[in-house]
Amino acid sequence: MKATLFAVGLVAATSLAALGCDDPAKDKAKAVTAAAPAAPAAVDPAKGSVKQTFDQSTSKVAWVGSKVTGKHDGGFSTFKGSVDVVDGDPEKSKVDVEIDAASITSDAEKLTGHLKSADFFDVEKHPKATFASTSIKKGGDKGASHTVTGNLTIKGITKAVTFPATIQASADQSSVDADFAINRRDFSLNYAGMPNDLIRDDVVIKLTIRAKKPTS
C-alpha cells in the first residue's frame, strides 16, 4: 500500500514539474541579435512619405517571461511611435518606437518592482527603451509577411535585432503584428546569483501596433 501511494505521489509530482517547466518561447521565432547597431534607415520625404502615429488605445507592447516553476505575463503601459510610410510599401517604410521603461507591468507587484530595479531595467538611470528600424524585407519566419531589422536600445545597450512581423501599410493607416523571442542577457537584463539561472533567457515579445495618419 505504501509503495502504491509513493508511486502515485511520484507521478503527480513529475506531472506538476512538467507543467511548471513549460517554456512559452519554445515554439516562437527567435530574434537574431548582432553586436553592432545597423546603419539607420533614411526616408526621403519627396517620395510620398506619410508619417503615421501610434494609436496607443489599440496598440500593445507585451511580454512573457518564464522560469523553471512557471511564467509571468506583462507589458509596457506607456509608449509612443511612428511609421513613415512611403508609397504604401512596407519595404520602403520606417518604424520608430519609444517606450517608457518605468511603465513596465507584470502579473505580480513584487516582480514589477524588481524589474524596475538596477538588477533588470534600471529605470532611474535608463528611463527609455527605443527601437528604430533599419530595413524591412518581404517574407518572414513562422508565416510572417516581413522581416524587420532595427536598432534596439535597452538599459543603455544598443544592438541590431532582426525579427519576423506581419505588416500592412496604406496611406492612411498601418499595422504591425509580431510574436517572437529575444534573449534578455543580450541587454544585460539579469542579476548576479543562482536565482538568475532559474530564469529562462528567452523572453517572448508580442507587438500589436496600430498607426494612423493624423486627422489635422
N, C-alpha and C positions, 0 to 999 in steps of 0.2 A: 504493500500500500504506500509506504514512504517513498519507494523507488518510483512508483507511478506518479505521485504528487510532485516529486522532484523533476521528473521528465516533463510534466505539464508546465511547471514553472519555468523550466529552461526554454521550452518552445515559446512561451509567452514573452519572456524577456528578450529572446532573439528577435521575435516579431516586432516588438516595440523599438528595439535598437535599429532594425532595418528601416522602420518608418521614420525615425528621427534622423537617420543619415541620408535621407533623400536629398539630392543635390538639384536645386531649381535651375542651375546653369548647365546641367549635363547635356541637354539637347539643344541648347541655344547656339547661334552663330557666335564665334569668338572674334572679338575685335583684335586687329593687329596693331601693335604699338611700336613705333620707331623712336629711337633715342633722340633724334634731332627733329625739330619742327620743320614742316614743309614750307616752301615759299608761299606767301599769301596770294590768294586769287585776286584778280583785278576785274572789275566790272566797268565796261565802257558805257556811260550814260547815253551816248549818242546812238547806241544800238538798241533802242527801245526798252531800256531798263525801267522797271516799275518796282518801287520799294513797298513791300507789304509788311505790316507789323503783326506780331503775335497777338492773338486773342486769348488772354490768359483764362478767360471763363470757360473756354472749350479746349485749351491745351493742358498738357500734363507732363511732368518730368518725374518719373517714379523709379524705384529701385527695389531689388530683392536680394538680401544677403543671407548667408546661412552658416551654420556651424554643425558640428557632429550631432548635436542634440536637437536641432530644429532650424527654423528660418525666421526672418523678420522682414516685414514689408514697410516701405517708407517712400519718401519723395521730397520735393522742394516746393514750398508753397508760394515762393516769390521768385519770379524770373521774368526776363523780357528778351525780345529779339526781333530780328527782321529777316525777310527773304528778299533779295534783289533778283527779281525775275526778268530774264532777258528773252524777248521774243516768245514768251510762254514755254520756254525749253528748259527743263531742269538741269541739263548738262551745261548750259551756259550761265546758270544762276549761282547764287552765293547765299549761304546761311550764316548768320551771326547770332550767338546766344550769350546772355549774361545772367548768371544765377547768384542770388543772394545766399551764400553758404550758411548763414545763421538761420535761414528759414527751413533747414532740414527737419524732416519729421520722421517718426517711426511709430511702431505699434507698442512701444514701451518707453515710458517717460525717462527712466534711468538711462536707457540706451541712447535716447536723443541727446541727453546732456553729455554723455561720454563721447558721442560722435562730434560734438561741437568743440571738445577739448583739444589740447595740443597733441594728444595721442592719435587723433584722426584728422579732422578738417582744420583744426586750429583757427576757428573763425575770427578771433580777435586780431590775429596777425594777417590772415588771408580771408577777408570778408567776401571776396568774389571768386567764382569759378567761371571760366569763359570757354567758348568754342567758336572757331571761325573756319568755315570750310575752305579748302584749297582746291578741291576738284570733286566733281560729281560725274560718275561714269555710268553708262547704261549696263544693266544686269547686276544681279547680286545673289549672295548665298541665301539658302532657305526660301527661295521663291521671291525674293525682294526684287523690285524693279530697277534699283540703282545701288551703286557702291559709293559711299561718301568718305572722303579723306579730309581731315582738317586738324588744326592745332587746338588741343585741349589743354587748358591750364587749370590745375587743381593744386592747392596748397603751395602756390608759387612755382610749381614744376610744369613746364610746357613740353608736350610731346605730340608727335603726329599720330593720329589714331584713324584707322580705317574700319568701317563697319557697313553692313547692308541696311538699306532702308527702302521703303515704298513711298515714292514721291509722285504727287500730281501737282501740276502748276498751270495757271492761266493768268491772264492779265489782271483779274480781279481777286483771285484767292488761290491759296496753295495749301497742301497738306503734306506732312512728313510723319511717317509711322515707322518706328524701329524697335526691335526687340533683340538685344544681343548681350553678351557677357564681356566684361572687362576686368583685367587683373588689378585689384586695388593696390598691390605693392608697387606697381609701376609709378604710382603717385604718392608713395610713402604714407599710405593710409594704413598704418599698423603701429603697434607699440611693443616695447620690449617685454618679454616674459612668456611663459608657457601658454597662458590663455590665448595669446595671439595666434599660436599654432593650431588652435582648435577652430579658428575662423577660416572658412574656405577663402582662397584667394580670389576666385571668380565671383563677381557681383553682377547680377542681371540689371541692365538699364532698359527702361521702357519709355519711349518717347512718343507722345501724341501731340503733334504741333499743328495748329490751325492758324494761318496768317491771311490777312486780307488787306486790300488797298484802303487807305484812309478815305473816309467819305468827304473830307474837306481839306 
